[in-house]
Amino acid sequence: MAVADPGFERGGEGWEFTSGTGVASNYPHAGGRLAYLDAGSGMKISQTVTATGHGGYLVSAWIATGGPGARYVLRVNGTEAAERLLPAGAGYRRHTLGRITLAPGDRLEIAFESGRGWVNVDDVMVSPAAPADPRIGSSDPEIVAMFDWAKHKANSWVHLPGTRGPLDADERQTGGTGTGVYGPSYWAGYANRSGYYSRDMAHQLAGAGILGLHDENKEMLRAFAASATAEHAYYPVWALNFDNRSPLSIDYRGPELFVREVPAPFELVQKAEEAYRWSGDPAYLDDPALWDFYRHTTEEFVTLHDGRKDNGPVRVAEGTGHGIFQGTASYNEQSDEPLAEAGDAIGSQYQAYRAMASLARAKGDTATAARFDRRARALRTYFNTTWSGTGSGADMVRGYTTDGRALTGWGKENSWFMPMKRIIDPGARREAYLDYIDAQAEGAGRPDNIEALTYLPDTFLTDNRADTAWKWMRRIYAEKDVQHVNTRQGTNGDYPEVSFTLVAQTVQGLMGVTPDAPARTLTTQPRLPSGMDWLSVSDLRVGDSAFTLRHDTAPASLRSTLTHTSGTRPYTWVARFPGAHATVLVDGARRPARTEVVDGVTYTTVRTRVAPGRTVSVEVR
């Protein structure tokens, strides 16, 4: 289902205009043109499209208004299906309506109706409804509202495959350099650019997986993997157009001059393993382009980019110290430090080794799995005994310059990635560094851009600091209507990373969901913040099964309840609770439990099979 002339660049072809409306060029969101409605009543711009198949859809548009009272409306076969009263706001904001379910032959009208001030409309986009529709319930209404907003917003960034759209659009060439056919993809990066970024996509992948966007995740990962050639020294390109083929030109000037940052290829390997666990798709093991990417990233890439600092028998991938177009060691682009090695890069390399071991083990290659297990252990040992120095908090080393100087203090990404990637050994030193990160992010070291802040909940959730993570989730959500520091981007909430990460931080973070679809296993761990008595998620999709999960907390007990709502075969549920508990109840009956230590934390764990249609409850006291 395609909308004609969504950006009004062809003069409004396919749209109907009443008097007092038209196409202008004075204030476009992107490209060179926009549609406008004058102030007053009775004016309308609309387009009606006919559905050719069954499906659900969301429709988004960038809208600016000179006053209140205007409406954005969807009608199906003449009946109003969704509407939004538009507030006054002279800056463009992205408004979304849906999910709208259509059958073949249904006629969908997209309409913009006038109000008490002028209205500008641009860049209308139709998104397919995500395959999964997870729903949150809780004793805390804020998490319910937050998740509902984030899920809806994230879904609105998904492209309908086959859509024709601009290529290489950015702030310098707002209309792009031509058009192309978009593949399965979603926006991951600035909303005024026609492509997605490796860093953003890696951080959004888990949220996309929770929404069932497995095709999009796989095709975007594969596109990055295919770009990581020997000619590029095994770096993937930094950003791709939505055609899933061509590099975004603002960040790519040639095979020797393109934006590249050391953590990105390692993160993409880690996230491919994560996508495999959510989806169960064997392509993550069998696709030659993906497998070659994992192998090249963890082998040749490390070898080619190691040499400025002597790390003994351990190899550490390095940057040049000369900026993003020459290869920078860190995601912290605001720093002018000439970094050769950085905390976010070495932490990401550690997780890439672990992911390679996991993927090789799943492929049946035990020798490769064992080799990368050893490399991961060696890198972590080296980090904790030598690389990070002996200091704690502000005195921990978080990078090295090209002339060999150790850097301590606050490094933003190259600080918080170290505990987030779990390369710091558990104990007092890691806890002190988490305290330091929280204090710096609250103070003068707070990042200006909202997308940097989106990593903080992950950092604290990874280390079971639910109250601190929830504080940052609430802070990010509260700032969603604030203007982004990049004025072309719109509001903070219109930066795609915000919505995708809040989805993941709720399900993977607060609910502690770790999927393993290939092994038909689901691990859960409640991380409810103080004051949240219960939290649940329904339509939680893992592989070909769906679940409802609920955690309840009381002063003397924790209870998790899992229902296998649909599927073909049983799943093994690993119900995990922090601490060593004397009493374990499974469906009210006492059962032996075992304790295990994971990264320095003791858990009580119960394993039980949950067949389709069955509900199981596990409680510890």
C-alpha positions as CSV (number, residue, x, y, z in Angstrom):
1,M,0.0,0.0,0.0
2,A,1.8,3.1,-1.3
3,V,1.1,6.8,-0.7
4,A,1.6,8.9,-3.8
5,D,4.0,11.8,-3.4
6,P,4.5,11.5,0.4
7,G,6.8,14.5,0.5
8,F,4.9,16.7,-1.9
9,E,7.9,17.0,-4.1
10,R,5.9,16.3,-7.3
11,G,3.5,19.1,-6.5
12,G,1.0,17.1,-4.5
13,E,0.4,14.4,-7.1
14,G,-2.3,12.0,-5.8
15,W,-3.5,14.4,-3.2
16,E,-6.8,16.3,-3.2
17,F,-6.8,20.0,-2.1
18,T,-9.6,22.3,-1.2
19,S,-9.5,26.0,-1.5
20,G,-7.1,27.6,1.1
21,T,-4.6,24.7,0.7
22,G,-1.8,23.8,-1.6
23,V,1.9,23.0,-2.0
24,A,4.6,25.5,-1.1
25,S,8.4,25.7,-0.7
26,N,8.8,28.2,2.2
27,Y,9.2,25.8,5.2
28,P,9.6,22.1,4.2
29,H,10.6,19.5,6.8
30,A,12.8,17.8,4.2
31,G,13.2,18.1,0.5
32,G,12.0,21.3,-1.2
33,R,8.3,21.3,-0.7
34,L,5.5,20.8,1.8
35,A,1.7,21.0,1.9
36,Y,-0.1,23.8,3.7
37,L,-3.5,24.7,5.0
38,D,-4.5,28.3,5.8
39,A,-6.0,29.2,9.1
40,G,-9.8,28.9,9.2
41,S,-12.5,26.2,9.0
42,G,-13.5,23.8,6.3
43,M,-10.1,23.2,4.5
44,K,-8.7,19.8,3.8
45,I,-5.8,17.9,2.2
46,S,-6.4,14.2,1.6
47,Q,-5.4,11.1,-0.3
48,T,-7.3,7.8,-0.5
49,V,-5.4,4.6,-1.1
50,T,-6.8,1.1,-1.7
51,A,-5.5,-1.9,0.3
52,T,-4.4,-4.9,-1.9
53,G,-4.1,-7.4,1.0
54,H,-4.8,-8.0,4.6
55,G,-2.6,-6.1,7.1
56,G,-2.2,-3.6,9.8
57,Y,-0.7,-0.2,9.3
58,L,0.4,3.0,11.0
59,V,0.5,6.3,9.2
60,S,2.9,9.1,10.3
61,A,3.4,12.7,9.1
62,W,5.6,15.6,10.1
63,I,3.3,18.5,11.0
64,A,3.9,22.1,12.2
65,T,1.0,24.4,13.2
66,G,0.5,28.1,13.9
67,G,-2.4,27.5,16.3
68,P,-4.6,24.8,17.8
69,G,-7.7,23.1,16.4
70,A,-6.5,21.3,13.3
71,R,-7.0,17.5,12.9
72,Y,-5.1,14.6,11.4
73,V,-7.5,11.8,10.5
74,L,-7.7,8.3,9.1
75,R,-10.9,7.0,7.7
76,V,-11.6,3.4,6.5
77,N,-14.4,3.1,3.9
78,G,-15.7,6.5,5.0
79,T,-15.7,5.8,8.7
80,E,-13.3,7.6,11.0
81,A,-10.8,5.1,12.4
82,A,-8.3,7.3,14.1
83,E,-7.8,11.0,14.7
84,R,-5.5,13.5,16.5
85,L,-6.2,17.0,17.5
86,L,-3.1,18.9,16.7
87,P,-1.6,21.3,19.3
88,A,-0.1,24.6,18.4
89,G,3.6,24.2,17.5
90,A,5.6,26.0,14.9
91,G,8.4,23.4,14.9
92,Y,7.8,20.1,13.0
93,R,6.8,17.1,15.1
94,R,6.1,13.6,13.9
95,H,2.5,12.4,14.5
96,T,1.4,8.8,14.1
97,L,-2.0,7.2,13.8
98,G,-2.8,3.5,13.9
99,R,-2.7,0.4,14.1
100,I,-5.4,0.3,11.4
101,T,-6.4,-3.1,10.1
102,L,-7.3,-3.3,6.4
103,A,-8.7,-6.0,4.1
104,P,-8.3,-6.2,0.3
105,G,-10.4,-3.5,-1.3
106,D,-10.6,-1.3,1.8
107,R,-10.2,2.4,1.1
108,L,-8.0,4.3,3.5
109,E,-8.3,8.1,3.5
110,I,-5.4,10.1,5.0
111,A,-6.6,13.6,5.8
112,F,-5.4,16.9,7.3
113,E,-8.1,19.3,8.3
114,S,-7.7,23.0,9.1
115,G,-7.8,24.7,12.5
116,R,-7.3,28.2,14.1
117,G,-3.8,28.5,12.7
118,W,-1.8,27.6,9.6
119,V,-0.8,24.0,9.2
120,N,2.2,22.6,7.3
121,V,2.4,18.9,6.5
122,D,5.4,16.9,5.0
123,D,6.9,13.4,4.7
124,V,3.9,11.1,5.1
125,M,5.0,7.6,5.9
126,V,3.1,4.3,6.0
127,S,4.5,1.6,8.3
128,P,3.4,-2.1,8.5
129,A,2.1,-3.0,12.0
130,A,4.9,-4.9,13.8
131,P,4.3,-8.7,13.9
132,A,4.2,-8.6,17.8
133,D,2.1,-6.3,19.9
134,P,3.5,-6.7,23.4
135,R,1.4,-5.1,26.1
136,I,2.6,-4.0,29.6
137,G,0.5,-4.1,32.8
138,S,1.8,-2.8,36.1
139,S,0.9,-1.3,39.5
140,D,2.7,1.8,38.3
141,P,0.8,3.6,35.5
142,E,3.9,5.5,34.4
143,I,5.6,2.3,33.0
144,V,2.4,1.4,31.2
145,A,2.1,4.8,29.5
146,M,5.9,4.9,28.8
147,F,5.8,1.4,27.1
148,D,2.7,2.1,25.1
149,W,4.2,5.3,23.7
150,A,7.5,3.7,23.0
151,K,6.1,0.6,21.3
152,H,3.8,2.8,19.1
153,K,6.6,5.2,18.3
154,A,9.1,2.5,17.5
155,N,6.7,0.8,15.1
156,S,6.2,4.1,13.3
157,W,9.8,4.1,12.1
158,V,9.5,0.8,10.2
159,H,9.5,1.0,6.4
160,L,7.0,-0.8,4.2
161,P,9.3,-2.9,2.0
162,G,9.0,-1.9,-1.7
163,T,8.4,1.8,-0.8
164,R,10.1,4.2,-3.2
165,G,11.9,7.0,-1.3
166,P,14.9,9.4,-1.5
167,L,18.5,8.2,-1.3
168,D,21.3,10.2,0.4
169,A,18.9,12.8,1.9
170,D,20.5,14.9,4.6
171,E,20.8,18.4,5.9
172,R,23.0,19.4,2.9
173,Q,20.9,17.8,0.2
174,T,17.4,17.7,1.7
175,G,15.8,16.1,-1.3
176,G,18.5,13.4,-1.7
177,T,20.3,12.5,-4.9
178,G,17.6,10.3,-6.4
179,T,15.2,7.6,-5.3
180,G,15.4,3.9,-4.6
181,V,13.3,1.0,-3.5
182,Y,13.5,0.5,0.3
183,G,14.1,-2.9,1.7
184,P,13.1,-4.3,5.1
185,S,14.5,-1.6,7.5
186,Y,13.7,0.9,10.2
187,W,14.9,4.4,11.0
188,A,18.0,4.3,13.2
189,G,19.7,7.8,13.3
190,Y,18.7,11.3,12.5
191,A,15.1,11.6,11.2
192,N,16.2,14.1,8.5
193,R,18.5,11.5,6.9
194,S,17.4,8.7,4.6
195,G,19.3,5.9,6.2
196,Y,20.3,3.9,9.3
197,Y,23.5,3.9,11.4
198,S,25.4,0.9,12.7
199,R,25.7,2.3,16.2
200,D,22.0,3.2,16.5
201,M,20.8,0.0,14.8
202,A,22.9,-2.0,17.3
203,H,21.3,-0.3,20.2
204,Q,17.8,-0.6,18.7
205,L,18.0,-4.2,17.7
206,A,16.6,-5.7,21.0
207,G,13.6,-3.4,21.0
208,A,13.0,-4.4,17.3
209,G,13.3,-8.0,18.3
210,I,10.6,-7.6,21.0
211,L,8.3,-6.1,18.3
212,G,9.0,-9.1,16.0
213,L,11.0,-7.1,13.5
214,H,13.2,-10.1,12.7
215,D,13.3,-9.6,8.9
216,E,14.4,-6.0,9.4
217,N,17.1,-6.9,11.9
218,K,18.5,-9.6,9.7
219,E,18.5,-7.6,6.5
220,M,20.1,-4.5,8.1
221,L,22.7,-6.6,9.8
222,R,23.4,-8.4,6.6
223,A,23.8,-5.1,4.7
224,F,26.4,-3.9,7.2
225,A,28.1,-7.3,7.1
226,A,28.4,-7.2,3.3
227,S,30.0,-3.8,3.4
228,A,32.8,-4.9,5.8
229,T,35.2,-5.8,2.9
230,A,39.0,-6.1,2.8
231,E,39.0,-2.8,0.8
232,H,37.4,-1.2,3.9
233,A,39.9,-2.9,6.2
234,Y,37.0,-4.9,7.5
235,Y,35.1,-1.9,8.8
236,P,31.4,-1.9,7.9
237,V,30.3,1.4,6.5
238,W,28.9,3.7,9.2
239,A,25.5,4.3,7.6
240,L,23.4,2.8,4.8
241,N,20.4,4.1,2.8
242,F,17.1,2.3,3.3
243,D,17.7,0.4,0.1
244,N,20.0,-1.8,2.2
245,R,22.8,-1.5,-0.3
246,S,24.2,2.0,-0.8
247,P,26.3,3.9,1.8
248,L,24.7,7.1,3.0
249,S,26.8,9.7,1.2
250,I,27.2,12.2,4.0
251,D,29.3,9.6,5.9
252,Y,31.0,7.9,2.9
253,R,33.3,9.6,0.5
254,G,35.2,6.6,-0.7
255,P,36.8,3.3,0.5
256,E,39.6,5.2,2.3
257,L,37.5,8.1,3.6
258,F,34.4,7.1,5.5
259,V,33.2,7.4,9.1
260,R,34.2,4.4,11.1
261,E,34.4,3.8,14.9
262,V,36.0,0.8,16.5
263,P,33.2,-0.3,18.7
264,A,30.7,-0.6,15.9
265,P,31.8,-3.8,14.1
266,F,32.1,-5.6,17.5
267,E,28.7,-4.5,18.6
268,L,27.2,-5.8,15.3
269,V,28.6,-9.2,16.0
270,Q,27.2,-9.2,19.5
271,K,23.8,-8.1,18.3
272,A,23.7,-10.7,15.5
273,E,24.0,-13.4,18.3
274,E,21.2,-11.6,20.2
275,A,19.0,-11.5,17.1
276,Y,19.6,-15.2,16.6
277,R,18.4,-15.9,20.2
278,W,15.3,-13.8,19.7
279,S,14.3,-15.2,16.3
280,G,15.8,-18.7,16.1
281,D,16.6,-18.0,12.5
282,P,19.3,-20.4,11.2
283,A,20.5,-17.8,8.7
284,Y,22.6,-16.2,11.5
285,L,24.7,-19.4,11.4
286,D,24.3,-20.4,7.7
287,D,24.4,-17.1,5.7
288,P,28.0,-16.8,4.3
289,A,28.0,-13.0,4.4
290,L,27.1,-12.9,8.1
291,W,29.5,-15.7,9.1
292,D,32.4,-14.1,7.2
293,F,31.6,-10.9,9.0
294,Y,31.8,-12.5,12.4
295,R,35.0,-14.2,11.5
296,H,36.7,-11.2,9.9
297,T,35.7,-8.8,12.7
298,T,37.1,-11.0,15.4
299,E,40.2,-12.0,13.5
300,E,41.5,-9.8,10.7
301,F,39.9,-6.6,11.9
302,V,41.6,-6.9,15.3
303,T,45.0,-7.8,13.7
304,L,44.8,-4.9,11.2
305,H,43.9,-2.3,13.8
306,D,46.3,-3.3,16.5
307,G,49.9,-1.9,16.8
308,R,50.1,1.5,18.4
309,K,50.1,0.2,22.0
310,D,51.9,-2.9,23.2
311,N,49.3,-5.2,24.9
312,G,51.6,-8.2,25.2
313,P,50.0,-11.4,24.0
314,V,46.5,-9.8,23.9
315,R,45.3,-8.0,20.8
316,V,43.3,-4.8,21.2
317,A,41.7,-3.1,18.2
318,E,42.7,0.6,18.0
319,G,41.7,3.8,16.4
320,T,44.0,6.3,14.6
321,G,43.4,9.3,16.9
322,H,42.6,11.4,13.9
323,G,38.8,11.7,13.9
324,I,35.8,9.8,12.6
325,F,36.7,9.8,8.9
326,Q,40.1,8.2,9.8
327,G,38.8,5.6,12.3
328,T,38.2,6.7,15.9
329,A,38.6,4.4,18.9
330,S,35.5,5.6,20.7
331,Y,31.8,6.5,20.2
332,N,32.4,9.7,22.1
333,E,32.6,12.0,19.0
334,Q,32.5,15.1,21.2
335,S,35.9,14.4,22.6
336,D,39.1,15.8,21.0
337,E,41.3,13.2,22.8
338,P,43.6,11.4,20.3
339,L,42.5,8.0,21.5
340,A,44.2,4.8,20.3
341,E,42.3,2.5,22.7
342,A,39.1,3.2,24.5
343,G,36.9,1.6,27.1
344,D,33.8,1.3,24.8
345,A,35.9,-0.4,22.1
346,I,37.7,-2.9,24.4
347,G,34.4,-3.7,26.1
348,S,32.6,-4.3,22.8
349,Q,35.5,-6.4,21.6
350,Y,35.1,-8.6,24.7
351,Q,31.4,-9.1,24.0
352,A,32.1,-9.8,20.3
353,Y,34.5,-12.6,21.3
354,R,31.8,-14.1,23.6
355,A,29.2,-13.8,20.8
356,M,31.5,-15.6,18.4
357,A,32.0,-18.4,20.8
358,S,28.2,-18.7,21.3
359,L,27.5,-18.7,17.5
360,A,30.3,-21.2,16.8
361,R,28.9,-23.5,19.5
362,A,25.4,-23.3,18.0
363,K,27.0,-24.1,14.6
364,G,28.6,-27.2,16.1
365,D,32.2,-25.8,15.8
366,T,33.4,-26.6,19.3
367,A,37.0,-25.8,18.5
368,T,36.3,-22.3,17.4
369,A,33.9,-21.8,20.3
370,A,36.6,-22.9,22.8
371,R,39.2,-20.6,21.1
372,F,37.0,-17.5,21.5
373,D,36.0,-18.4,25.0
374,R,39.7,-18.4,25.8
375,R,40.2,-15.0,24.0
376,A,37.3,-13.5,25.9
377,R,38.7,-14.6,29.3
378,A,42.2,-13.4,28.4
379,L,41.0,-10.0,27.3
380,R,38.9,-9.6,30.4
381,T,41.8,-10.7,32.7
382,Y,44.1,-8.3,30.9
383,F,41.6,-5.4,31.2
384,N,41.2,-5.9,35.0
385,T,44.8,-6.6,35.8
386,T,46.6,-4.2,33.5
387,W,44.7,-2.1,31.0
388,S,42.3,-0.4,33.4
389,G,45.0,0.4,36.0
390,T,44.6,0.0,39.7
391,G,42.4,3.1,40.4
392,S,38.7,3.1,41.2
393,G,36.0,5.6,40.3
394,A,37.4,8.7,38.7
395,D,40.9,7.1,38.8
396,M,40.0,4.0,36.7
397,V,41.7,4.1,33.2
398,R,39.2,4.3,30.4
399,G,41.5,4.9,27.4
400,Y,45.0,5.4,26.0
401,T,46.2,8.1,23.6
402,T,48.2,7.4,20.5
403,D,51.4,8.4,22.4
404,G,50.6,5.9,25.2
405,R,49.2,8.1,27.9
406,A,46.6,6.5,30.2
407,L,43.4,8.6,30.5
408,T,41.2,8.6,33.6
409,G,38.2,10.7,34.6
410,W,34.9,11.0,32.7
411,G,34.8,9.8,29.1
412,K,31.0,9.4,28.5
413,E,30.7,6.4,26.2
414,N,34.2,5.1,26.9
415,S,33.3,5.2,30.6
416,W,29.8,3.7,30.8
417,F,30.4,1.1,28.1
418,M,32.9,-0.7,30.4
419,P,30.4,-1.9,33.0
420,M,27.6,-2.1,30.4
421,K,29.7,-4.6,28.4
422,R,30.5,-6.4,31.7
423,I,34.3,-6.3,31.1
424,I,34.9,-5.0,34.6
425,D,35.1,-7.7,37.2
426,P,32.4,-7.8,39.8
427,G,33.1,-6.3,43.2
428,A,33.7,-3.0,44.9
429,R,35.6,-1.5,42.0
430,R,32.8,-2.0,39.6
431,E,30.2,-0.7,42.1
432,A,32.3,2.4,42.7
433,Y,32.6,3.0,39.0
434,L,28.8,2.8,38.6
435,D,28.4,5.3,41.3
436,Y,30.9,7.6,39.5
437,I,29.0,7.2,36.2
438,D,25.7,8.1,37.8
439,A,27.2,11.2,39.5
440,Q,28.8,12.4,36.4
441,A,25.7,12.0,34.2
442,E,23.7,13.9,36.8
443,G,26.2,16.8,36.9
444,A,28.3,18.9,34.6
445,G,29.3,15.8,32.5
446,R,25.8,15.1,31.4
447,P,25.6,14.4,27.7
448,D,23.7,17.0,25.7
449,N,22.1,14.6,23.3
450,I,19.3,12.3,24.4
451,E,20.6,9.3,22.4
452,A,23.7,9.2,24.6
453,L,21.5,9.1,27.7
454,T,19.6,6.1,26.4
455,Y,22.6,3.9,27.3
456,L,22.4,4.7,31.0
457,P,19.4,2.5,31.8
458,D,21.2,-0.4,30.1
459,T,24.3,0.2,32.1
460,F,22.5,0.0,35.5
461,L,20.1,-2.7,34.5
462,T,23.0,-4.9,33.5
463,D,24.3,-4.6,37.0
464,N,21.0,-5.1,38.7
465,R,20.6,-1.5,39.8
466,A,16.9,-1.3,39.0
467,D,16.2,1.9,40.9
468,T,18.9,3.9,39.2
469,A,18.0,2.5,35.8
470,W,14.3,3.4,36.3
471,K,15.3,6.9,37.3
472,W,17.1,7.3,34.0
473,M,14.2,5.7,32.0
474,R,11.8,8.2,33.6
475,R,14.2,11.1,32.9
476,I,14.4,10.1,29.2
477,Y,10.7,9.7,28.9
478,A,10.0,13.1,30.6
479,E,12.3,14.8,28.1
480,K,10.7,13.3,24.9
481,D,8.9,16.5,24.0
482,V,12.0,18.7,24.5
483,Q,13.7,20.0,21.3
484,H,16.6,17.8,20.3
485,V,20.0,19.6,20.3
486,N,20.1,19.0,16.5
487,T,17.2,21.3,15.5
488,R,16.6,19.5,12.2
489,Q,15.9,16.3,14.2
490,G,12.7,17.6,15.9
491,T,12.0,16.6,19.5
492,N,14.0,14.1,21.6
493,G,11.1,11.7,21.3
494,D,11.5,11.9,17.5
495,Y,15.0,10.4,17.7
496,P,14.2,6.7,17.0
497,E,16.7,5.3,19.5
498,V,14.6,6.7,22.4
499,S,11.5,4.6,21.7
500,F,13.3,1.4,20.7
501,T,15.5,1.4,23.8
502,L,12.7,2.0,26.2
503,V,10.9,-1.0,24.8
504,A,14.0,-3.2,25.4
505,Q,14.7,-1.7,28.8
506,T,11.3,-2.6,30.0
507,V,11.2,-6.2,28.7
508,Q,14.9,-7.2,28.8
509,G,15.8,-4.9,31.6
510,L,13.1,-4.6,34.2
511,M,11.5,-8.0,33.4
512,G,14.9,-9.6,32.9
513,V,13.9,-11.5,29.8
514,T,16.7,-13.5,28.1
515,P,15.5,-15.5,25.1
516,D,17.1,-18.5,23.5
517,A,14.7,-19.6,20.7
518,P,17.1,-22.1,19.1
519,A,17.3,-24.0,22.4
520,R,13.6,-23.4,23.2
521,T,14.6,-21.8,26.5
522,L,13.4,-18.6,28.2
523,T,15.3,-17.1,31.2
524,T,13.7,-14.4,33.4
525,Q,14.8,-12.4,36.4
526,P,12.6,-9.7,38.1
527,R,14.3,-6.3,38.4
528,L,11.4,-4.3,39.6
529,P,12.3,-0.9,41.1
530,S,11.2,0.2,44.5
531,G,7.5,0.9,44.7
532,M,6.6,-1.2,41.7
533,D,4.6,-4.1,43.1
534,W,4.0,-6.0,39.9
535,L,4.9,-5.8,36.2
536,S,3.6,-8.0,33.3
537,V,4.1,-8.3,29.6
538,S,1.8,-10.2,27.2
539,D,2.4,-11.2,23.5
540,L,6.1,-11.7,24.3
541,R,7.3,-13.5,21.2
542,V,10.4,-15.8,21.3
543,G,10.9,-17.8,18.1
544,D,7.6,-19.3,17.1
545,S,6.1,-19.1,20.6
546,A,4.3,-16.4,22.5
547,F,4.2,-15.9,26.3
548,T,2.7,-13.8,29.1
549,L,5.1,-13.1,32.0
550,R,4.3,-11.4,35.3
551,H,6.5,-10.6,38.2
552,D,5.1,-9.8,41.7
553,T,7.1,-8.5,44.6
554,A,6.1,-8.4,48.2
555,P,8.1,-7.7,51.4
556,A,8.9,-11.3,52.0
557,S,8.6,-13.0,48.6
558,L,9.1,-12.7,44.8
559,R,6.8,-14.6,42.4
560,S,7.1,-15.0,38.6
561,T,4.3,-16.5,36.5
562,L,4.7,-17.6,32.9
563,T,2.0,-18.6,30.5
564,H,2.9,-20.2,27.2
565,T,0.1,-18.7,25.2
566,S,0.9,-20.1,21.8
567,G,3.5,-22.4,20.2
568,T,4.0,-25.9,19.0
569,R,6.4,-27.4,21.5
570,P,7.3,-26.9,25.2
571,Y,9.9,-24.4,26.4
572,T,12.3,-24.7,29.3
573,W,11.7,-21.8,31.6
574,V,14.7,-20.8,33.8
575,A,13.2,-18.7,36.6
576,R,15.9,-16.8,38.3
577,F,15.8,-14.7,41.5
578,P,18.6,-12.8,43.2
579,G,19.9,-14.3,46.4
580,A,20.0,-17.7,48.0
581,H,16.5,-18.6,49.0
582,A,15.5,-21.4,51.4
583,T,12.0,-21.9,50.1
584,V,11.0,-22.4,46.5
585,L,7.4,-23.0,45.4
586,V,6.4,-24.2,42.0
587,D,2.6,-23.9,41.5
588,G,2.4,-23.9,45.3
589,A,4.4,-27.1,45.8
590,R,7.8,-27.1,47.5
591,R,10.6,-28.0,45.1
592,P,14.4,-28.2,45.4
593,A,16.2,-25.3,43.8
594,R,19.8,-24.6,43.1
595,T,21.9,-21.5,43.4
596,E,24.3,-20.3,40.8
597,V,26.8,-17.4,40.6
598,V,26.6,-15.3,37.4
599,D,29.2,-12.6,37.1
600,G,29.6,-12.4,40.9
601,V,25.9,-12.4,41.7
602,T,24.2,-15.3,43.5
603,Y,20.9,-16.4,42.1
604,T,18.3,-19.0,43.1
605,T,17.3,-20.8,39.9
606,V,14.4,-23.1,39.0
607,R,14.1,-24.9,35.7
608,T,10.7,-26.2,34.5
609,R,9.1,-27.2,31.3
610,V,6.1,-25.0,30.2
611,A,4.0,-26.6,27.5
612,P,1.8,-24.6,25.1
613,G,-1.4,-23.5,26.9
614,R,0.1,-24.1,30.4
615,T,0.8,-21.6,33.2
616,V,3.5,-22.1,35.8
617,S,4.2,-20.0,38.9
618,V,7.5,-19.9,40.8
619,E,7.8,-18.2,44.1
620,V,10.8,-17.7,46.4
621,R,10.5,-16.5,50.1
